[in-house]
Amino acid sequence: MFENPATLLAHSDTTLNQALWDLSSEVFPAVLHETIAWDLRHRFIRSFETLFRGIFAMRCAPVLGHRSEKGSPLNLACYMWWDFDCWLPSPDPLSRNPYEPLA
């Protein structure tokens, strides 16, 4: 999906924003799961560039999206992308409480 983001263009910014937030809690943690082959996880990470160029750069307004600034609903997912809890390092990321501080 991220490697060919043109397939996502038919969806509204509101729908895409919600879908990316849903993925952040359900799918993104797999990036750190060692039972998934590294080449697949690496391919997934590399696809972020295509997603940013093909969707966020085209559909987001040039505002941060976390204040009362006017912009696309998609701005929030773009702005918060690297703040999703799944990017935190952990020996066992799927069992870690995301609200517990890292040691």
N, CA and C atoms as an extended XYZ file, in Angstrom:
309
Properties=species:S:1:pos:R:3:atomname:S:1:resname:S:1:resid:I:1 pbc="F F F"
N         0.821       -1.178        0.000 N   MET     1
C         0.000        0.000        0.000 CA  MET     1
C         0.874        1.255        0.000 C   MET     1
N         1.916        1.280        0.836 N   PHE     2
C         2.778        2.460        0.899 CA  PHE     2
C         3.695        2.546       -0.311 C   PHE     2
N         4.010        1.411       -0.917 N   GLU     3
C         4.881        1.426       -2.088 CA  GLU     3
C         4.167        1.969       -3.321 C   GLU     3
N         2.859        1.922       -3.323 N   ASN     4
C         2.066        2.439       -4.430 CA  ASN     4
C         0.934        3.293       -3.863 C   ASN     4
N         1.271        4.451       -3.283 N   PRO     5
C         0.257        5.252       -2.601 CA  PRO     5
C        -0.810        5.831       -3.519 C   PRO     5
N        -0.616        5.773       -4.825 N   ALA     6
C        -1.641        6.276       -5.742 CA  ALA     6
C        -2.960        5.541       -5.524 C   ALA     6
N        -2.882        4.297       -5.053 N   THR     7
C        -4.109        3.537       -4.783 CA  THR     7
C        -4.908        4.149       -3.640 C   THR     7
N        -4.250        4.964       -2.810 N   LEU     8
C        -4.921        5.589       -1.668 CA  LEU     8
C        -5.592        6.912       -2.021 C   LEU     8
N        -5.259        7.470       -3.174 N   LEU     9
C        -5.748        8.795       -3.532 CA  LEU     9
C        -7.264        8.868       -3.667 C   LEU     9
N        -7.924        7.757       -3.891 N   ALA    10
C        -9.378        7.756       -4.039 CA  ALA    10
C       -10.084        7.983       -2.701 C   ALA    10
N        -9.359        7.836       -1.596 N   HIS    11
C        -9.953        7.982       -0.266 CA  HIS    11
C        -9.837        9.417        0.223 C   HIS    11
N       -10.765        9.810        1.056 N   SER    12
C       -10.732       11.170        1.603 CA  SER    12
C        -9.582       11.314        2.602 C   SER    12
N        -9.190       12.554        2.841 N   ASP    13
C        -8.130       12.816        3.816 CA  ASP    13
C        -8.544       12.352        5.208 C   ASP    13
N        -9.803       12.494        5.537 N   THR    14
C       -10.300       12.051        6.836 CA  THR    14
C       -10.169       10.535        6.977 C   THR    14
N       -10.545        9.816        5.941 N   THR    15
C       -10.451        8.355        5.951 CA  THR    15
C        -8.993        7.909        6.041 C   THR    15
N        -8.121        8.526        5.252 N   LEU    16
C        -6.698        8.166        5.289 CA  LEU    16
C        -6.087        8.463        6.653 C   LEU    16
N        -6.438        9.593        7.229 N   ASN    17
C        -5.926        9.936        8.551 CA  ASN    17
C        -6.314        8.860        9.562 C   ASN    17
N        -7.581        8.467        9.569 N   GLN    18
C        -8.046        7.442       10.512 CA  GLN    18
C        -7.367        6.103       10.253 C   GLN    18
N        -7.220        5.735        8.999 N   ALA    19
C        -6.573        4.460        8.658 CA  ALA    19
C        -5.126        4.427        9.133 C   ALA    19
N        -4.406        5.532        8.961 N   LEU    20
C        -3.009        5.572        9.404 CA  LEU    20
C        -2.911        5.516       10.924 C   LEU    20
N        -3.839        6.147       11.616 N   TRP    21
C        -3.857        6.047       13.077 CA  TRP    21
C        -4.158        4.619       13.505 C   TRP    21
N        -5.079        3.954       12.824 N   ASP    22
C        -5.393        2.555       13.146 CA  ASP    22
C        -4.178        1.661       12.902 C   ASP    22
N        -3.481        1.893       11.799 N   LEU    23
C        -2.276        1.109       11.508 CA  LEU    23
C        -1.192        1.323       12.551 C   LEU    23
N        -1.136        2.525       13.099 N   SER    24
C        -0.072        2.827       14.056 CA  SER    24
C        -0.136        1.930       15.285 C   SER    24
N        -1.307        1.500       15.664 N   SER    25
C        -1.410        0.648       16.844 CA  SER    25
C        -1.477       -0.829       16.512 C   SER    25
N        -1.895       -1.171       15.315 N   GLU    26
C        -2.086       -2.573       14.960 CA  GLU    26
C        -0.968       -3.171       14.107 C   GLU    26
N        -0.452       -2.413       13.155 N   VAL    27
C         0.507       -2.955       12.184 CA  VAL    27
C         1.927       -2.458       12.418 C   VAL    27
N         2.083       -1.178       12.710 N   PHE    28
C         3.421       -0.613       12.830 CA  PHE    28
C         4.311       -1.301       13.862 C   PHE    28
N         3.779       -1.804       14.990 N   PRO    29
C         4.663       -2.480       15.943 CA  PRO    29
C         5.384       -3.687       15.357 C   PRO    29
N         4.881       -4.234       14.259 N   ALA    30
C         5.538       -5.380       13.628 CA  ALA    30
C         6.924       -5.036       13.110 C   ALA    30
N         7.194       -3.752       12.899 N   VAL    31
C         8.519       -3.329       12.429 CA  VAL    31
C         9.610       -3.803       13.384 C   VAL    31
N         9.298       -3.867       14.658 N   LEU    32
C        10.280       -4.270       15.655 CA  LEU    32
C        10.192       -5.747       16.032 C   LEU    32
N         9.229       -6.454       15.481 N   HIS    33
C         9.027       -7.848       15.865 CA  HIS    33
C        10.032       -8.745       15.135 C   HIS    33
N        10.895       -9.371       15.886 N   GLU    34
C        12.000      -10.140       15.298 CA  GLU    34
C        11.566      -11.429       14.613 C   GLU    34
N        10.330      -11.862       14.784 N   THR    35
C         9.871      -13.062       14.084 CA  THR    35
C         9.537      -12.775       12.628 C   THR    35
N         9.454      -11.513       12.277 N   ILE    36
C         9.223      -11.120       10.880 CA  ILE    36
C        10.576      -10.850       10.250 C   ILE    36
N        10.802      -11.436        9.093 N   ALA    37
C        12.098      -11.316        8.424 CA  ALA    37
C        12.495       -9.854        8.257 C   ALA    37
N        13.775       -9.578        8.496 N   TRP    38
C        14.268       -8.204        8.415 CA  TRP    38
C        14.036       -7.599        7.038 C   TRP    38
N        14.185       -8.366        5.957 N   ASP    39
C        14.009       -7.788        4.626 CA  ASP    39
C        12.583       -7.257        4.436 C   ASP    39
N        11.585       -7.910        5.031 N   LEU    40
C        10.211       -7.412        4.939 CA  LEU    40
C        10.022       -6.160        5.782 C   LEU    40
N        10.600       -6.165        6.978 N   ARG    41
C        10.493       -4.984        7.833 CA  ARG    41
C        11.217       -3.802        7.200 C   ARG    41
N        12.369       -4.054        6.602 N   HIS    42
C        13.142       -3.001        5.942 CA  HIS    42
C        12.373       -2.443        4.744 C   HIS    42
N        11.766       -3.309        3.981 N   ARG    43
C        10.961       -2.875        2.828 CA  ARG    43
C         9.811       -1.981        3.291 C   ARG    43
N         9.171       -2.359        4.388 N   PHE    44
C         8.084       -1.563        4.947 CA  PHE    44
C         8.585       -0.173        5.347 C   PHE    44
N         9.692       -0.099        6.043 N   ILE    45
C        10.265        1.181        6.461 CA  ILE    45
C        10.628        2.029        5.248 C   ILE    45
N        11.246        1.420        4.249 N   ARG    46
C        11.630        2.158        3.039 CA  ARG    46
C        10.407        2.699        2.298 C   ARG    46
N         9.270        2.045        2.437 N   SER    47
C         8.064        2.494        1.729 CA  SER    47
C         7.515        3.797        2.309 C   SER    47
N         7.979        4.208        3.472 N   PHE    48
C         7.507        5.463        4.055 CA  PHE    48
C         7.848        6.646        3.153 C   PHE    48
N         9.010        6.603        2.518 N   GLU    49
C         9.391        7.710        1.635 CA  GLU    49
C         8.376        7.862        0.498 C   GLU    49
N         7.988        6.750       -0.096 N   THR    50
C         7.007        6.790       -1.181 CA  THR    50
C         5.664        7.307       -0.672 C   THR    50
N         5.279        6.877        0.515 N   LEU    51
C         4.031        7.351        1.103 CA  LEU    51
C         4.083        8.857        1.335 C   LEU    51
N         5.184        9.342        1.883 N   PHE    52
C         5.290       10.773        2.150 CA  PHE    52
C         5.269       11.582        0.855 C   PHE    52
N         5.970       11.106       -0.163 N   ARG    53
C         5.997       11.832       -1.445 CA  ARG    53
C         4.656       11.747       -2.179 C   ARG    53
N         4.033       10.573       -2.143 N   GLY    54
C         2.830       10.348       -2.936 CA  GLY    54
C         1.530       10.751       -2.278 C   GLY    54
N         1.521       10.850       -0.954 N   ILE    55
C         0.285       11.217       -0.256 CA  ILE    55
C         0.475       12.487        0.567 C   ILE    55
N         1.329       12.437        1.568 N   PHE    56
C         1.453       13.580        2.470 CA  PHE    56
C         1.880       14.852        1.742 C   PHE    56
N         2.867       14.769        0.888 N   ALA    57
C         3.352       15.967        0.190 CA  ALA    57
C         2.285       16.553       -0.727 C   ALA    57
N         1.434       15.701       -1.264 N   MET    58
C         0.411       16.157       -2.197 CA  MET    58
C        -0.865       16.637       -1.500 C   MET    58
N        -1.180       16.031       -0.352 N   ARG    59
C        -2.492       16.270        0.245 CA  ARG    59
C        -2.476       17.097        1.527 C   ARG    59
N        -1.328       17.243        2.141 N   CYS    60
C        -1.272       17.987        3.398 CA  CYS    60
C        -1.036       19.467        3.148 C   CYS    60
N        -1.631       20.286        3.983 N   ALA    61
C        -1.405       21.729        3.923 CA  ALA    61
C        -0.069       22.031        4.597 C   ALA    61
N         0.568       23.135        4.258 N   PRO    62
C         1.870       23.468        4.859 CA  PRO    62
C         1.724       24.057        6.274 C   PRO    62
N         1.056       23.310        7.135 N   VAL    63
C         0.900       23.673        8.546 CA  VAL    63
C         1.196       22.419        9.365 C   VAL    63
N         1.467       22.612       10.641 N   LEU    64
C         1.815       21.474       11.481 CA  LEU    64
C         0.621       20.563       11.765 C   LEU    64
N        -0.528       21.134       12.015 N   GLY    65
C        -1.717       20.327       12.222 CA  GLY    65
C        -2.016       19.990       13.664 C   GLY    65
N        -1.236       20.469       14.590 N   HIS    66
C        -1.492       20.151       15.996 CA  HIS    66
C        -2.100       21.319       16.759 C   HIS    66
N        -2.202       22.426       16.122 N   ARG    67
C        -2.818       23.602       16.741 CA  ARG    67
C        -4.167       23.840       16.082 C   ARG    67
N        -4.659       25.021       16.178 N   SER    68
C        -5.928       25.356       15.542 CA  SER    68
C        -5.710       25.798       14.099 C   SER    68
N        -4.602       25.397       13.517 N   GLU    69
C        -4.288       25.781       12.139 CA  GLU    69
C        -5.220       25.055       11.179 C   GLU    69
N        -5.627       25.749       10.147 N   LYS    70
C        -6.475       25.145        9.127 CA  LYS    70
C        -5.613       24.306        8.200 C   LYS    70
N        -6.074       23.126        7.899 N   GLY    71
C        -5.341       22.245        7.003 CA  GLY    71
C        -6.151       20.981        6.770 C   GLY    71
N        -5.545       20.057        6.099 N   SER    72
C        -6.173       18.785        5.807 CA  SER    72
C        -6.250       17.935        7.082 C   SER    72
N        -7.291       17.116        7.233 N   PRO    73
C        -7.326       16.187        8.363 CA  PRO    73
C        -6.117       15.253        8.350 C   PRO    73
N        -5.535       15.052        7.188 N   LEU    74
C        -4.374       14.179        7.043 CA  LEU    74
C        -3.113       14.777        7.678 C   LEU    74
N        -3.115       16.078        7.889 N   ASN    75
C        -1.962       16.731        8.504 CA  ASN    75
C        -1.611       16.128        9.862 C   ASN    75
N        -2.616       15.724       10.616 N   LEU    76
C        -2.348       15.199       11.950 CA  LEU    76
C        -1.528       13.914       11.892 C   LEU    76
N        -1.887       12.976       11.021 N   ALA    77
C        -1.117       11.732       10.900 CA  ALA    77
C         0.299       12.026       10.414 C   ALA    77
N         0.425       12.938        9.475 N   CYS    78
C         1.745       13.299        8.963 CA  CYS    78
C         2.595       13.910       10.075 C   CYS    78
N         2.018       14.829       10.811 N   TYR    79
C         2.730       15.511       11.887 CA  TYR    79
C         3.149       14.532       12.990 C   TYR    79
N         2.284       13.597       13.301 N   MET    80
C         2.533       12.685       14.417 CA  MET    80
C         3.236       11.388       14.013 C   MET    80
N         3.541       11.199       12.746 N   TRP    81
C         4.074        9.926       12.238 CA  TRP    81
C         5.195        9.355       13.094 C   TRP    81
N         6.195       10.129       13.385 N   TRP    82
C         7.359        9.614       14.122 CA  TRP    82
C         7.130        9.608       15.623 C   TRP    82
N         5.979       10.100       16.076 N   ASP    83
C         5.643       10.054       17.500 CA  ASP    83
C         4.785        8.843       17.866 C   ASP    83
N         4.367        8.070       16.872 N   PHE    84
C         3.587        6.867       17.179 CA  PHE    84
C         4.409        5.978       18.105 C   PHE    84
N         3.784        5.413       19.107 N   ASP    85
C         4.477        4.621       20.127 CA  ASP    85
C         5.258        3.438       19.576 C   ASP    85
N         4.905        2.953       18.418 N   CYS    86
C         5.536        1.741       17.907 CA  CYS    86
C         6.992        1.928       17.500 C   CYS    86
N         7.479        3.148       17.410 N   TRP    87
C         8.863        3.365       16.998 CA  TRP    87
C         9.831        3.323       18.175 C   TRP    87
N         9.321        3.166       19.389 N   LEU    88
C        10.190        3.135       20.553 CA  LEU    88
C        10.961        1.818       20.603 C   LEU    88
N        12.261        1.865       20.861 N   PRO    89
C        13.033        0.619       20.944 CA  PRO    89
C        12.672       -0.146       22.206 C   PRO    89
N        12.628       -1.443       22.078 N   SER    90
C        12.331       -2.304       23.213 CA  SER    90
C        12.751       -3.724       22.856 C   SER    90
N        13.270       -4.478       23.801 N   PRO    91
C        13.628       -5.866       23.500 CA  PRO    91
C        12.423       -6.694       23.050 C   PRO    91
N        11.269       -6.429       23.614 N   ASP    92
C        10.051       -7.140       23.243 CA  ASP    92
C         8.941       -6.106       23.069 C   ASP    92
N         8.914       -5.400       21.915 N   PRO    93
C         8.005       -4.265       21.747 CA  PRO    93
C         6.531       -4.594       21.838 C   PRO    93
N         6.153       -5.811       21.534 N   LEU    94
C         4.731       -6.134       21.540 CA  LEU    94
C         4.202       -6.382       22.952 C   LEU    94
N         5.083       -6.627       23.901 N   SER    95
C         4.617       -6.843       25.268 CA  SER    95
C         4.904       -5.634       26.164 C   SER    95
N         5.610       -4.648       25.649 N   ARG    96
C         5.967       -3.461       26.440 CA  ARG    96
C         4.770       -2.545       26.583 C   ARG    96
N         4.589       -2.029       27.778 N   ASN    97
C         3.563       -1.019       28.022 CA  ASN    97
C         4.089        0.302       27.449 C   ASN    97
N         3.440        0.869       26.427 N   PRO    98
C         3.970        2.090       25.777 CA  PRO    98
C         3.996        3.298       26.688 C   PRO    98
N         3.289        3.240       27.823 N   TYR    99
C         3.254        4.371       28.730 CA  TYR    99
C         4.276        4.250       29.874 C   TYR    99
N         4.964        3.121       29.887 N   GLU   100
C         5.996        2.909       30.897 CA  GLU   100
C         7.323        3.437       30.371 C   GLU   100
N         8.043        4.218       31.154 N   PRO   101
C         9.325        4.770       30.671 CA  PRO   101
C        10.320        3.656       30.337 C   PRO   101
N        11.148        3.914       29.326 N   LEU   102
C        12.199        2.958       28.981 CA  LEU   102
C        13.262        2.988       30.047 C   LEU   102
N        13.844        1.841       30.332 N   ALA   103
C        14.892        1.776       31.363 CA  ALA   103
C        16.178        2.404       30.888 C   ALA   103
